């Protein structure tokens, strides 16, 4: 089990950088470190190949975070994945049923969590950057009803450039809004 002081700190970082309100006392989700193979089996039992690169996952239904047991959570590069998942925890708490209700909301949620993760890494002097591929993706027109999986497709080049600029401007605005809330 990861250190409670570290988890509380990382949850606070996620709240501060995202602008989502902190969780009420006693609402910290469990964090379950799992061996890579076990994480893949639990997260994607029907399609394990799709989760081979999975590092962490927030399971809202069970209110826990699954994370690879081989991570060194004292290192910013590794604990940044918890910051990412804590953004999802905070968003789910703030939005309730509106949390990741459809493909677009899920895509925006992931972009926000990666933005916070990358901001945290930069603040810790790290050069890693995650989630850049989402700027080149959009929701496919056909989504499977009732399926929790999100179907994404590549954005056409011109539209992709516009999406990158739009995401940048939105991120810039959110950063300013979060700074004002501090």
N, C-alpha and C positions, 0 to 999 in steps of 0.2 A: 504494500500500500504506500503510495507516495506521501511525502511529508505534508501534514495539514497546513503548516505555516506557508510552505511554498505554494500549495494549491490556493490558499486564501489570497496570497500576493498576486498570483497569475490571474485569478478571477477579478481582482481589483484593477489590474492592468487592462484586462479585456473591457471592463465597464468604463474605465477612464478613456480609453482610445476609441471605443465604439460610440460612446454617448448613451448607451443603454443604462437604465438605473441598476444599482446593485441588487443582488438577491436579498430577500429578507433573511434574517438569521435562521439557521437550521435548514436552509434549502440547498445546500451544496450537494450536487449529484455525486454519487460514488464514482471513483476512477478505478477501472479494472485493467491492470497491466496483463497482457496475454502474449504468449509466444506467437511469432508471426503466423505460423500455420493455424493455430487455434483462432487467432483474430480473423483470418481470412475465412475459415469455416463458419465462425459465428456471424460475421458481417454479411457474407455472400454465400450461403449454403447452396443455392441453386446455380450460381455462376462464379465459382471461385477465381477463375482467370481474370475477371473484371476487378478483383480486389487485391491483386498481387502486390501492388505498390501502396496499399492502404497503410497509413501510419496511425491514424486515430479516427474515432467516429463517435458522435453523440447519438445515443439511442433515446429519443424523447419518450417513447412508450414505456421504457423501463427506468428512465431517469438515471442513466449512467453513461460514462464515457469509457469506451474501450480504447486502449492505447498499447502500442508495441512495448513489450517488456524489455527489449534490448536498448531502449532509449536511456540516455543519461540525463535525467531531469534537472540536474544541476547546471547543465549547459543550455544556453539560450537557444541555440539552433534546434535542440531537441524539445525543450519545454515550450517553444513557440507553437507547437502543435496543440498543446493544451490551451494556450491563449486562443487559438483559432476555434477550438471546440467550445470554450467558455463563451465566446461571442454567440454561438448557436444557442447555448443554454440561456443566456441573457435575453436574446431575441425571442426565443420560445416563451419565456416567462412574460416578456413585455407584450407580445402580440397574441398570445393564446391560440385560438383556432386559426388565426390569420398567418401563423408561422408556416412557411413553406407549403402553402395551400395548393400551389400549382407549379408548373415548370418555371415560369417567369419569377415567381417569388423565391423559389429555390435557387435559381441562378443568381438573383440579386443577393440572397443570403450568403451564398458562397463567395461572391465577389467582396462583400463587406467583411467576411471573416478573414479572407486572404489579405485584404487591405490592412486590417488591424494586425494580423500576424507579421506582415512585412514592415509595418511601422514600428512594431515592437523590436523586430530584428535590427532595424536601422538604429533605433535608440540604444541598442546594446552593442553597437559597433560591428554588427555582422553584415556580410555582403549577400547572404542567401536571399532569394526572392522566389516566392511560390505563387501559383495560381495564374500566371501570365497567359496560359492557354485559354482561359475563360473570356478574354477580350476578343478572341477569334471564334467564339461559339455563340449560338443563339438557340432558342427552343425550336425543335422541329415542329412542323404544323400538326403532325399526328402524334398524340400522346396516348398511351394505353390507359383507359379509364380505370380508376381504382388501383392502379399499380403505383407503388412508391418510387419506382425508377423514373428518372428524367431522361428524355431522349433529346440530345443536343445534335446540332449540325454545324458545319463550318459556315461562317458568315462570308458572303461574297466580298471580294477584295475592297471595293469602294465603300461598301456598307461597313466593312470591318474597320477601315480607317476612321470613319465617322463614329463608330461605336467606341473605339479607343479614346478619341477626343472627348466624347460624351462622358465616358466612364471617368476620365481624368478630371473633368470639370465637376462631376458629381462628387468624386472623392475629395477634391479640393474644398468644395463647399461643406462636405461633412466634416472634414478636418477642422475647418474654421468654426463650425457649429459646436463640435466637441470641445474645442479650446475655450469657447465662450462659456460652456457649462461648467468648466473647472473652477 
